[in-house]
Amino acid sequence: MGRVAQWWARLAGGNPYLLDVPLALFSFAVSLWSVWNDDTHWPWWVYAMTAGTALPLPWRRRAPLAVAALSGLASIPVSVVAHSVMPQIPVYAVVTIYTVADRARDWQRGLLLGILVVSNILGTHSVNGAFFSLLLTIGTFVFGSLVRELRRLARVEADRALEAGRRAASDAARAVAEERARIAREMHDILAHAVSLMVIQAEAGPLVVRDNPDRAIRAFDDIAGAGRDAMVQLRRVLGVLKEDGAAPELAPQPRLYELPALAERVSGTGPAVELEVDPSAGPLPAEVEAAAYRIVQEALTNAVKHAEASRVSVRVVRAGEELSVTVADDGHGLRLSSEHVASGWSGGRGLVGIRERAAACGGRAEAGPGPGGRGFLVSARLPLGAAGLAERVG
């Protein structure tokens, strides 16, 4: 039975005349039966007016007020001259009043409601008749208005669901883009740092292999160590791309206590690294410590690759509710070409990654020439509390 109702609703929804024509025939049959069973033999025009009340009903959805007016005009002569043949419940009146209340414009609905009240009070000859007529017509109007409101609420809910779906799809796409960017930053930081150290050691190896074999051996050991460290970190990053159900191979995120090992690796291949980590800085939220570690790592990588520095100073201290990260070198500093000046220099991919990491924690990062234009300075401030988290989520 439910399937038949659904089938009929789909069929009638596509072609409303399939429902409205049988409804008009039913209304005509009820009115005709009332005339035929009356004790008086009425002339043909009464039958014609009775048919006229039902004739406009198939077009009720297209022009609700016009159909109600035509049906009402056809019923007036029958009601005045042959009141006894009027059915107890006129189907055409119920259908047209309901349709106007449900589908017509507001001013049309108000006009019909006023006409119904006046005509039922003045057009009946008894209080009981007026009460029954008002109950029938006004009740039908109220029911149509309720259906109209329910339909409006259904449209509002559908719009909300559609908007929620779009918002969810947008959030999912943004989350995917953010995750891709995060993985790209991790891959860049890991590979750039490891490859830079490996290249420097590989270039230095042939120069000392004859004169200082021990140093050459250490260089190769450092290359192997940098490669192994890069592989471990790459496994951690690529672990998030595993299929569901695969065994996790995730190492912990880098923390501040790992900075001395990082500084030692860089010092062994390039400039001397002076590290200062405030003991009161930890333990901190994992994402803040990971961001600070990666910022220092990228700044050291840039110093090794580009700065030609002999000394790098790294300072990580807690300043109130923020973690302050500063990396300064004594290299040749930033040399801007005319092309950079014209296009508005914003740093390479690594410096962009530093800013993105700081922003992901609700903080900020800056990079540029050091004091007096000497060397290069990278600084970042990462909030530690709920304010930074709220800023990031917002």
Number of C-alpha atoms within 10 A of each C-alpha: 6 7 8 9 10 11 12 14 14 11 13 14 12 10 11 16 17 14 15 19 17 13 18 23 16 15 24 22 16 20 25 19 14 16 22 14 10 13 9 11 10 13 8 9 11 21 16 13 19 26 21 19 28 30 20 22 27 19 16 21 18 12 15 25 23 16 25 24 15 17 23 17 14 19 23 14 15 21 14 11 10 15 12 15 22 20 14 12 13 17 19 27 20 19 22 27 26 25 26 28 26 24 20 18 12 11 9 16 21 14 11 17 18 11 12 18 16 11 13 19 17 10 15 14 10 11 10 10 14 18 13 15 21 18 13 15 21 19 15 20 25 16 16 21 19 14 17 19 13 13 13 12 12 12 12 12 12 12 12 12 12 12 12 12 12 12 12 12 12 12 12 12 12 12 12 12 12 13 13 12 14 17 16 14 20 20 17 16 22 23 18 19 22 22 16 19 24 21 14 16 21 16 11 16 19 13 12 15 14 11 10 11 14 12 15 20 14 15 25 17 13 20 21 13 15 20 17 13 13 20 15 14 21 17 14 18 20 14 16 14 9 11 9 8 6 8 9 13 14 15 13 10 14 17 20 22 14 10 21 15 10 16 21 15 18 24 18 15 20 23 22 18 23 16 17 14 17 15 11 10 16 16 12 15 12 15 16 24 22 17 24 26 22 24 27 25 22 22 28 28 23 20 28 24 17 13 20 17 20 15 18 28 18 23 17 24 19 19 15 9 14 18 23 20 21 23 26 27 29 19 21 16 20 16 9 11 9 9 9 12 10 9 8 10 11 12 12 9 11 18 20 15 23 28 18 19 26 23 19 21 21 23 22 17 22 15 20 17 18 18 10 6 13 15 22 24 23 23 22 26 24 26 24 22 13 11 12 19 15 11 14 14 10 7
